[in-house]
Amino acid sequence: MSPRTSSPSPAAQVSVVVIGFNDADHIASAVHSALRQGTPVAEVIAVDDASTDATPEALHELAARYTRLRVVRREANSGGCGTPRNDGLRRATAPYVMFLDSDDVLEAGAVETLFRAAVRHDAQVVAGRCVRRELPGGRDVPWQRALFTVESAHGSPAELPRLVHDTLCVNKLYSRAFLEEHGIAFPDGAFRYEDFVFTARVLAASPRIALVPDTVYIWHVRRSDRPSISLARGDIGNWRSRLEAHRRTVEIFEEAGLKELTQAAQVKFLDDDLRMYARELTGRGPDYRAAWWRLTKEHLADVDEAALRAARAPARWIARVVSAADGPRDLERIAELANRPARLLPPYMRAAGHPVWAAGMPGVVLDGLDTKPMHRLPVTVDAEPRLERDPRPSRPARLRITVRVHELYGRLAAARPVAVDLELRHRDDGRLGAARDAALNAGDGVWTADVLLDVGAVASAGAPRERGTGPDAWDVRVRLRCADGSSLYTAARATGQGLRRAAVPGGRRGLVLVQPYATSGGSLAVRIAVGPSAATAVVRRRLRRLAVRGRRRLGARRARGGR
């Protein structure tokens, strides 16, 4: 991150509030990341929310070494993140303030970059790029990528309603005077998704806001036995809390008379929140599903029709199905439609010439489906992998992928699919590992093709990684080409019995460990590890996941009073 020199020196201008509870393993890293920001940071205020582990000792030791660190220890746990943040905010003395969670870190130079942008644009709020870093693998996924492509400034959030999608409070620099003037604080107590409400209060006060494309915050995503609030979605209370946070957000914008932000918040709920939870329904129990359906149906009754029309088609169609049905139905179909990319499974019914969800639901019209261009259709492309070994030991194994393209309300038959181009794209940097094309064979509502990939060639494409450091992950992508000139580029859905790990010959690459698998969204991907040391890394990773699952099961049994 390279600070621009056109702004004044940011010496001692920012207070960083770090909050933590029972996080002795990580809180020192968070505090260090704030202190290492250098002269822009006037003070770091660490608020310990009545931890019972070694967190107090860790903070006491740091405070003895760093005069800029002040430690606040709460006597009783607040049950949430809002109260400790408010405690830190009240104690802040610098003109600007930032927030940092104990298990995350600030990117080097983040504070200076945000402060210089605040001065340059005379902005009361500055937001920067946040990345979600999957641990232990280290893969970075940008948060709300579209907002942070170029530097920009806006006289008020109404100029850019999409700002409501960035509900984080931690990737931003705030003018403390602005927050005090408008009485802005977090909800206190055991309020989940408190940053949704805080962000709504900030936007409703119409600050001048600047955006910078620089990465400022690293959000660590740990798939551990104690998942964060955003990851602990298996409890229906989590969904209830999210609905309440969204309801409060909409109320705040309505009370401020901000129609654009009110609608944008409802669209965000449909496109982001509704789809995120809907795609997980097939993995939930019957009690959860029934409660989720009832709560969602009640909530959707207050969503404006204009917001439904402004939402993306998959979210709009899911909302209409939930609103029309008395209880859970078609859950696999809903989950696939909620995925990214969206896939609409059969049946494909029509009523009065219009595509509808089901024969018994003629009122749920899939509006827009007949007019969408091919590249935006929720076409289902299945991919079934199968490893094939060559009888000659020196020859590399091949990965056969059977591709099946499914009809969609007659749209594909009209376009006449003729071929597919299958690609393996590297998960981290998008480089091409393999590409093959194949002609499609037409069947009854389905088009099929077999594509063969050389495992050794794909393994060689992963050579830029240091050999033996672990597997390369390759996403399977398919481009469907049609006789009418239209095309569709999408991820393929993983199907079949070939989703298992195997050690196979990789030609000149030696032993290669290959694992076709389904991603969290159900898409086909392939992990390939070269050599014994890479295979060992894969096994260790598997053992770590099994250990985490074991701890979760044990914790669940103890919570139920079991042994």
C-alpha positions in Angstrom: 0.0 0.0 0.0 1.6 3.2 -1.1 0.5 6.4 0.7 -0.1 9.4 -1.4 2.0 12.4 -0.5 -0.5 15.2 -1.3 -2.0 15.2 2.2 -0.7 16.5 5.5 1.3 14.2 7.9 -1.2 11.9 9.8 0.8 12.0 13.1 -1.3 10.8 16.0 -4.7 11.3 14.4 -6.4 7.9 14.9 -7.6 5.8 17.9 -7.9 2.1 17.1 -10.4 0.2 19.3 -9.7 -3.6 19.6 -12.3 -5.8 21.2 -11.8 -9.4 22.4 -13.3 -12.2 24.5 -11.4 -15.4 25.3 -9.1 -14.9 22.4 -5.7 -15.1 24.0 -4.3 -17.0 21.0 -4.9 -14.1 18.6 -5.4 -10.8 20.3 -1.7 -9.9 20.5 -1.5 -10.2 16.7 -4.4 -7.8 16.3 -2.9 -5.3 18.8 0.5 -5.5 17.1 -1.1 -4.9 13.7 -2.5 -1.6 15.0 0.6 -0.5 16.8 2.7 -1.2 13.7 0.7 1.4 11.8 3.2 3.8 13.1 2.7 7.5 13.8 -0.9 7.8 12.5 -2.1 5.8 15.5 -2.3 8.0 18.6 -3.6 5.1 20.8 -4.8 1.6 20.8 -7.7 0.9 23.2 -8.1 -2.9 23.8 -11.4 -3.7 25.5 -11.5 -7.1 27.2 -15.1 -8.3 27.5 -14.6 -10.1 30.8 -12.5 -12.9 29.3 -11.9 -16.1 31.4 -8.9 -17.3 29.6 -5.4 -15.8 29.3 -6.5 -12.7 27.4 -6.1 -10.3 30.4 -2.6 -11.5 31.0 -1.7 -11.2 27.3 -3.0 -7.6 27.2 -1.3 -6.7 30.5 2.0 -7.8 29.1 1.5 -5.8 25.9 0.5 -2.7 27.9 3.6 -2.9 29.9 5.7 -2.7 26.7 3.7 -0.2 24.7 2.7 3.2 26.1 0.2 3.8 23.3 -1.9 0.8 24.4 -4.6 1.3 26.9 -6.5 -1.8 28.3 -10.1 -1.6 29.4 -11.4 -4.7 31.2 -15.2 -5.2 31.6 -16.4 -6.8 34.8 -19.2 -8.7 33.1 -19.4 -10.1 29.6 -21.8 -8.1 27.4 -22.9 -11.0 25.3 -22.1 -9.2 22.0 -19.6 -6.9 20.2 -21.5 -3.6 20.4 -21.0 -2.8 24.1 -17.2 -3.3 24.1 -16.9 -1.2 21.0 -19.0 1.5 22.6 -16.7 1.4 25.7 -13.7 1.9 23.5 -15.4 4.7 21.5 -16.2 6.6 24.6 -12.6 6.5 25.7 -11.1 7.5 22.4 -9.4 10.8 22.3 -8.0 11.1 18.7 -10.0 12.9 15.9 -10.6 9.7 14.0 -11.5 6.1 15.2 -11.2 2.6 13.7 -12.5 -0.7 15.0 -10.6 -4.0 15.0 -11.6 -7.5 16.1 -9.2 -9.6 18.2 -8.9 -12.4 15.6 -8.2 -10.1 12.6 -5.4 -7.7 11.6 -5.0 -4.4 9.9 -3.0 -4.4 6.7 0.3 -2.5 6.9 -0.2 1.2 6.1 -4.0 0.9 6.3 -4.5 3.8 8.8 -2.3 6.2 6.9 -4.0 5.4 3.6 -7.5 6.0 5.1 -6.5 9.1 6.9 -5.0 10.7 3.8 -8.1 9.9 1.8 -10.2 11.6 4.6 -8.2 14.7 4.3 -8.0 14.7 0.6 -11.8 14.4 0.1 -12.9 16.1 3.3 -14.7 12.9 4.2 -16.2 12.0 7.6 -16.1 8.3 6.7 -13.5 6.5 4.5 -13.9 2.8 3.6 -11.2 0.5 2.2 -11.0 -3.0 0.8 -11.4 -5.9 3.2 -10.4 -9.4 2.3 -11.7 -12.6 3.9 -8.6 -14.8 4.4 -9.6 -18.5 4.7 -7.4 -20.2 7.3 -5.3 -22.3 7.4 -5.1 -22.3 3.6 -4.6 -18.5 3.3 -6.9 -18.0 0.3 -8.1 -14.3 0.1 -11.6 -13.4 -1.0 -12.3 -9.7 -1.5 -15.3 -8.4 0.4 -17.7 -6.4 -1.8 -15.2 -6.2 -4.6 -17.3 -4.0 -6.9 -17.2 -1.1 -4.4 -13.5 -0.9 -4.2 -12.1 -0.8 -7.7 -11.2 2.9 -7.9 -10.9 5.7 -5.4 -14.0 7.8 -5.3 -15.8 10.3 -3.1 -19.5 10.9 -2.6 -21.4 13.8 -1.1 -23.8 11.5 0.6 -24.5 7.7 0.6 -27.7 8.4 -1.4 -25.4 9.0 -4.4 -24.2 5.4 -4.2 -27.0 3.2 -2.6 -24.9 0.1 -3.1 -23.0 1.2 0.0 -25.6 -0.6 2.1 -24.0 -3.9 1.0 -20.8 -3.1 2.9 -22.2 -3.7 6.4 -18.7 -4.0 8.0 -17.6 -1.4 10.6 -14.0 -2.6 10.7 -12.8 -1.5 7.2 -13.6 2.1 7.8 -12.1 5.3 9.4 -14.7 7.5 11.1 -14.6 11.1 12.2 -15.2 10.9 16.0 -16.8 14.4 15.9 -19.2 13.2 13.3 -20.2 10.1 15.4 -20.6 12.3 18.5 -22.6 15.0 16.7 -25.2 12.4 15.5 -25.2 10.3 18.6 -24.1 7.2 16.6 -23.2 4.1 18.6 -23.6 0.3 18.4 -26.6 -1.6 19.8 -25.6 -2.7 23.3 -25.8 -6.2 24.8 -26.3 -9.5 23.1 -27.3 -8.1 19.7 -25.9 -10.1 16.8 -25.0 -8.3 13.6 -24.6 -5.0 15.5 -22.4 -3.7 12.7 -25.5 -3.8 10.4 -27.3 -1.3 12.6 -24.2 0.8 13.3 -23.6 1.1 9.5 -27.2 2.1 8.9 -27.0 4.8 11.5 -23.8 6.1 9.9 -25.3 6.2 6.4 -28.6 7.7 7.6 -26.6 10.7 8.9 -25.5 11.4 5.3 -21.7 11.7 5.8 -19.4 12.6 3.0 -17.8 9.3 2.3 -14.7 8.2 0.4 -13.7 4.8 -0.9 -10.2 3.6 -1.6 -9.2 0.4 -3.5 -6.3 -0.4 -1.1 -6.6 -3.4 1.2 -6.9 -2.2 4.7 -8.4 -5.1 6.7 -7.7 -8.8 6.9 -10.8 -10.7 8.1 -9.6 -14.1 9.3 -12.1 -16.9 8.6 -11.3 -19.8 10.9 -13.4 -23.0 10.4 -12.9 -23.9 14.1 -14.8 -25.5 16.9 -15.9 -22.0 18.0 -17.1 -20.3 14.7 -17.8 -16.6 14.6 -21.3 -15.2 14.5 -21.3 -14.9 10.8 -20.3 -18.6 10.4 -22.6 -20.0 13.1 -25.6 -20.2 10.8 -26.8 -23.6 11.9 -28.8 -22.2 14.8 -32.2 -20.7 13.8 -31.5 -17.9 16.3 -28.8 -16.7 14.0 -31.3 -16.2 11.2 -33.8 -14.6 13.6 -31.0 -12.1 14.6 -30.2 -11.3 11.0 -33.8 -10.6 10.2 -34.0 -8.3 13.2 -30.9 -6.5 12.2 -32.2 -6.0 8.7 -35.6 -4.8 10.0 -33.8 -2.2 12.2 -31.7 -1.1 9.2 -34.8 -0.5 7.1 -36.5 1.4 9.9 -33.5 3.7 10.3 -33.5 4.6 6.6 -37.2 5.1 6.5 -37.1 7.4 9.6 -34.4 9.4 7.8 -36.6 9.7 4.7 -33.9 8.0 2.5 -36.0 6.1 0.0 -33.1 5.1 -2.2 -31.3 3.5 0.8 -34.4 1.9 2.1 -35.0 0.1 -1.2 -31.3 -0.7 -1.5 -31.3 -2.3 1.9 -34.3 -4.5 1.0 -32.6 -5.5 -2.3 -29.4 -6.4 -0.4 -31.4 -8.6 2.0 -32.9 -10.5 -1.0 -29.7 -10.8 -3.1 -27.3 -11.5 -0.2 -28.9 -12.7 3.0 -31.9 -14.6 1.7 -29.8 -16.5 -0.9 -27.0 -17.2 1.6 -29.3 -19.0 4.0 -31.6 -20.5 1.4 -28.7 -22.4 -0.2 -28.0 -24.1 3.1 -31.5 -25.4 3.7 -30.9 -28.9 2.5 -28.3 -29.4 5.2 -30.7 -28.4 8.0 -33.1 -30.4 10.1 -36.9 -30.3 9.7 -37.4 -28.1 12.8 -34.9 -25.5 11.5 -36.5 -25.6 8.0 -40.0 -25.1 9.3 -38.9 -22.2 11.6 -36.8 -20.6 8.8 -39.7 -20.8 6.3 -42.2 -19.2 8.8 -39.8 -16.4 9.9 -38.8 -15.7 6.3 -42.4 -15.6 5.0 -43.4 -13.2 7.8 -40.4 -11.0 7.0 -41.0 -10.9 3.2 -44.5 -9.6 3.8 -42.9 -6.2 4.6 -40.6 -6.2 1.5 -41.8 -3.7 -1.1 -42.8 -5.0 -4.6 -40.4 -2.4 -6.1 -37.5 -4.0 -4.1 -38.5 -7.5 -5.4 -38.5 -6.2 -9.0 -35.1 -4.6 -8.4 -33.5 -7.7 -7.0 -31.8 -10.3 -9.1 -34.1 -12.9 -10.6 -33.0 -15.9 -8.4 -33.6 -14.0 -5.2 -36.9 -12.7 -6.5 -38.2 -16.1 -7.5 -37.1 -17.7 -4.2 -38.9 -14.9 -2.3 -42.1 -15.5 -4.3 -42.0 -19.2 -3.7 -41.6 -18.8 0.1 -44.3 -16.2 0.2 -46.8 -18.4 -1.7 -46.1 -21.7 0.1 -47.5 -22.6 3.5 -44.3 -24.5 4.5 -41.0 -25.9 3.2 -41.1 -27.3 -0.3 -38.7 -27.9 -3.2 -35.7 -27.3 -1.0 -33.1 -28.8 -3.3 -34.4 -26.7 -6.1 -34.4 -23.6 -4.0 -30.9 -24.3 -2.7 -29.5 -24.7 -6.2 -31.2 -21.5 -7.4 -29.8 -19.6 -4.4 -26.2 -20.8 -5.3 -23.7 -18.7 -7.2 -23.9 -19.4 -10.1 -27.7 -20.0 -9.9 -29.0 -23.2 -11.3 -32.7 -23.9 -11.9 -33.5 -27.6 -11.7 -36.6 -29.2 -13.2 -39.6 -29.5 -13.4 -40.1 -26.8 -16.1 -43.8 -26.0 -16.2 -45.8 -23.3 -18.0 -49.2 -21.7 -17.3 -50.9 -19.5 -19.8 -47.7 -19.6 -21.8 -45.6 -18.2 -18.9 -42.8 -20.1 -17.1 -44.0 -20.9 -13.5 -42.3 -22.5 -10.5 -44.6 -25.6 -10.4 -47.9 -26.9 -11.7 -49.5 -26.3 -8.3 -48.2 -22.7 -8.1 -49.4 -21.0 -11.3 -49.2 -17.6 -9.5 -45.4 -17.9 -9.1 -44.3 -16.7 -12.5 -40.6 -16.7 -13.3 -40.7 -13.3 -14.7 -38.0 -12.3 -17.1 -36.9 -15.9 -17.8 -38.2 -15.9 -21.4 -36.4 -12.7 -22.3 -33.0 -13.0 -20.5 -30.0 -13.4 -22.8 -28.4 -16.8 -22.7 -25.4 -15.8 -20.6 -27.7 -14.7 -17.8 -29.9 -17.8 -17.6 -29.7 -20.2 -14.6 -28.8 -23.2 -16.7 -27.8 -26.4 -14.9 -24.6 -28.0 -16.3 -23.7 -31.2 -14.4 -20.2 -32.6 -14.4 -19.4 -36.2 -13.3 -15.7 -36.9 -12.8 -14.1 -40.3 -13.1 -10.4 -41.2 -12.9 -9.0 -43.6 -15.5 -5.6 -45.3 -15.2 -3.6 -46.2 -18.2 -2.5 -49.9 -18.2 1.0 -48.7 -19.0 2.5 -47.5 -15.6 4.6 -44.8 -17.3 1.6 -43.1 -18.8 -0.3 -40.5 -16.7 -3.9 -41.1 -15.6 -6.7 -39.2 -17.2 -9.7 -37.5 -15.7 -12.8 -38.1 -17.6 -15.6 -35.5 -17.0 -19.0 -36.3 -18.4 -20.9 -33.0 -19.0 -24.7 -32.9 -19.0 -26.5 -29.7 -20.0 -30.1 -29.5 -19.0 -33.0 -27.9 -20.7 -34.6 -24.8 -19.2 -38.2 -24.0 -20.2 -37.4 -24.6 -23.9 -34.8 -21.8 -24.0 -31.9 -24.2 -24.8 -33.8 -26.2 -27.4 -34.4 -22.9 -29.2 -30.7 -22.0 -29.0 -29.6 -25.5 -30.1 -26.4 -26.3 -28.0 -23.7 -27.8 -30.1 -20.4 -27.9 -28.0 -18.8 -27.3 -24.7 -15.4 -25.9 -23.8 -14.2 -27.2 -20.5 -11.6 -25.4 -18.4 -9.7 -25.9 -15.2 -9.0 -22.5 -13.6 -6.6 -22.2 -10.7 -8.5 -21.2 -7.5 -6.0 -18.6 -6.4 -4.9 -16.7 -9.5 -7.3 -17.9 -12.3 -4.5 -19.3 -14.5 -5.5 -21.9 -17.0 -4.6 -25.5 -16.1 -6.3 -27.3 -18.9 -8.8 -26.7 -21.7 -10.7 -29.1 -23.9 -13.7 -28.8 -26.2 -16.2 -31.5 -27.2 -19.3 -31.8 -29.3 -22.6 -32.2 -27.6 -24.9 -35.1 -28.2 -28.6 -34.2 -28.0 -31.0 -36.3 -26.0 -34.4 -35.8 -24.4 -34.0 -32.5 -22.7 -30.3 -33.0 -22.1 -27.1 -32.6 -24.1 -24.0 -34.7 -23.1 -20.3 -34.8 -23.9 -17.2 -36.6 -22.5 -14.1 -34.6 -21.9 -10.7 -36.2 -21.2 -8.0 -34.3 -19.2 -4.3 -35.4 -18.7 -3.7 -35.4 -15.0 0.1 -35.0 -15.5 -0.5 -31.9 -17.6 -2.7 -30.3 -15.1 -0.2 -31.0 -12.3 2.5 -29.4 -14.4 0.4 -26.2 -14.7 0.6 -25.9 -10.9 4.4 -25.8 -11.1 4.7 -22.1 -10.0 3.8 -23.3 -6.5 6.7 -24.7 -4.5 6.7 -28.4 -5.0 5.4 -30.3 -2.0 3.8 -27.3 -0.2 0.3 -28.6 -0.7 -2.4 -29.2 -3.3 -3.4 -26.9 -6.1 -7.2 -26.3 -6.3 -8.7 -26.1 -9.8 -12.3 -24.9 -10.5 -14.1 -26.6 -13.4 -15.7 -24.1 -15.8 -17.8 -24.8 -18.8 -18.6 -22.6 -21.8 -21.7 -23.7 -23.6 -21.8 -22.8 -27.3 -25.1 -22.8 -29.3 -25.9 -22.8 -33.0 -27.6 -19.5 -32.8 -24.4 -17.8 -31.7 -25.2 -17.4 -28.1 -23.1 -18.8 -25.3 -23.0 -19.3 -21.5 -20.0 -19.5 -19.2 -20.6 -21.1 -15.8 -19.4 -23.4 -13.1 -20.3 -27.1 -13.4 -22.3 -28.8 -10.7 -20.5 -31.8 -9.2 -22.4 -35.1 -9.6 -21.8 -38.8 -9.6 -19.7 -41.3 -7.5 -16.3 -40.1 -8.6 -15.8 -37.5 -5.8 -13.1 -39.4 -4.0 -9.3 -39.1 -3.5 -6.9 -41.3 -5.4 -3.1 -41.5 -5.9 -2.4 -42.0 -9.6 0.6 -41.9 -12.0 1.3 -38.3 -13.3 3.8 -39.2 -16.0 6.9 -37.0 -15.5 5.4 -35.5 -12.4 5.6 -38.9 -10.6 2.9 -39.7 -8.0 0.0 -37.4 -8.1 -2.8 -37.2 -5.6 -6.1 -36.2 -7.3 -9.4 -35.3 -5.5 -12.5 -34.2 -7.4 -14.8 -32.6 -4.9 -17.9 -30.4 -4.6 -17.3 -26.8 -3.3 -19.6 -25.3 -0.7 -21.8 -24.1 -3.5 -21.9 -27.6 -5.1 -19.6 -26.8 -8.0 -17.0 -29.3 -9.3 -13.4 -28.6 -8.4 -10.2 -30.7 -8.4 -7.4 -30.7 -5.9 -4.1 -32.0 -7.3 -1.0 -32.5 -5.1 2.4 -33.6 -6.6 4.8 -35.9 -4.8 4.8 -37.6 -1.4 5.3 -34.4 0.6 2.3 -32.7 -1.0 0.3 -35.8 -0.4 1.3 -35.7 3.3 0.1 -32.1 3.5 -3.3 -33.1 2.1 -3.6 -35.9 4.7 -2.6 -33.5 7.5 -5.2 -31.0 6.4 -7.8 -33.8 6.4 -6.9 -34.8 9.9 -7.2 -31.2 11.1 -10.7 -31.0 9.7 -11.7 -34.3 11.3 -10.3 -33.0 14.7 -12.4 -29.8 14.4 -15.5 -31.8 13.6 -14.8 -34.1 16.6 -14.5 -31.1 19.0 -17.8 -29.7 17.6 -19.6 -32.9 18.2 -18.2 -33.2 21.7 -19.2 -29.6 22.5 -22.7 -30.2 21.2 -23.1 -33.3 23.3 -21.9 -31.5 26.4 -24.3 -28.6 25.7 -27.2 -31.1 25.6 -26.0 -32.6 28.9 -24.6 -35.8 27.3 -21.4 -37.5 28.1 
